[in-house]
Amino acid sequence: MPMKFFLIICLIFTRTIIAQVNFTKYVDPMVGTGGHGHTFPGATVPFGMVQLSPDTRVDGSWDGCSGYHYSDSILYGFSHTHLSGTGCSDYGDIALLPLDGKTVKPGSKIKPKVIPDLNKFQAEFSHANENASAGYYALKLKNQILCELTASERVGFHRYTFTNDYGRLILKINHRDKTLGSDIKIINDHIIEGYRRSEAWAKDQYIFFKMEFSESFIVENNGTSASKNINQNDGLIVPYAVFSFPHLTKKQLLVKVSVSFVSTDGAGKNMEAELPHWDFERAKVQASTAWEKELSKISVEGDEEKKKIFYSALYHCMIQPNICNDVDGRFRGRDNLVHQTSGHNYYTVFSLWDTFRGEHPLLTITDRKRTSDFIKTFLLQYQQGGRLPVWELASNETDCMIGYHSASVISDAISKGIRDFDLQLALEAMKKSATWNHLGLPALMKKNYIEAEDEHESVSQVLEYSYDDWCIAQVSKLLAREDDYQYYMLRSQCWKNLFDPKTGHMRPRRNGGWHSPFDPREVNNYCTTGNSWQYSFFVPHDIEGLMDIMGGQLAFENK
């Protein structure tokens, strides 16, 4: 048998075997929702714009970053945007909560012009009546209303089953984050649209929505006695609306909510393109199929429990970054203006200090096209905002954590042959980010190290800058930019200026000398969420040099 033919047969056989495996059954979205995991259990698809999930925390606390914590038993609503695994709180946009007669009596109204405490609208639940899988979430509340959620990339799909043929919903616009402006516009007795402008970790975030109901509604109250055009929005806040549905078919209410960072028109196009039908089960299967396709890129062997650990982790790697452009390619850029993509998707939520070490290197293997789109997004953000993203969220630069690790992601991709973007522009952007006038960089360029009085977390700053500079040097070498290569290779050795031979550790400097007293075990303001023992090994680009400075390979191994 010819070898080529034999290989084709083997490939077909392998793909057939993998196709028969149900990878989604190993995913548990509840992983990380307790403790300090900061994950959410709701419905989303890989890298989707919508993350439709329950909110049990509305105070922006540390363990409420994702909006949900497993220790809770109170639901405030199901909102359409969430962060996963972060250490700061944001999102939680456009929340819906089904109401029963005990919450608001049928036919009653909230007084116009009086904004109630929307957190008083809540529902109790038990985890015994909760179910989550890849692309699907269900919760039966103690008032017996069954809530089911699924999603496409840009649309959240709700199915509520009430105890009788009368249902009610409250739409919370003023939810979790500080609302700067908002509006709800009634289009007809089945459709509404609106927007929210908010401030939290992202200081100026816009989100627009279109909402369609399967049944006609009656507006009981829309939180204000006036309504303006949503394009004349600043200063006007419509915080909520209460809808009643007096004649439900089969006691069920379906709701589709599409979102856009650009406009309500964009949200409408997103719904028309992705979810024009009302078949909840079909949408649920489509979401599960999307996850199956992504998860099947890696097939592992092992016992069932280890597979659950692996695929739940892989699932969480594929939640963010998120597609940020509408189906027509429009997106809100770093300059807060609307732009048009061409041939690729535009993304948001780049927590690069968290992801440059593991997630992005993984995606250069499993998702090369998306990696290319990430880098094209980086370059657009550079052109619109003046530098590469550090920790970008909803078109805002939060400047959270340290380094300019976009350089690592770009260099890694280039080294693996992902090069279908402007390489010269990429180098220009990396150099600009490496010479920005902030976060200790002026001191680094002047002294070849950063002292404690120059910038907080100075030890971590120098070490991570050194690695990023090495990444820039590699791209410079590829592009035959010898001067840049030599300059950034020299800068990549600045880590040596923090190594103290006496203690054998990376040590903070102060006033030209060593900071004292010094305990490498201490967690303090000189290292980023770690200590000197941990950071003394962060020289990933020069392990041989680190071995030498620590006394050789054996001493390094012993340490």
Disulfide bonds with the S-S distance in Angstrom:
none
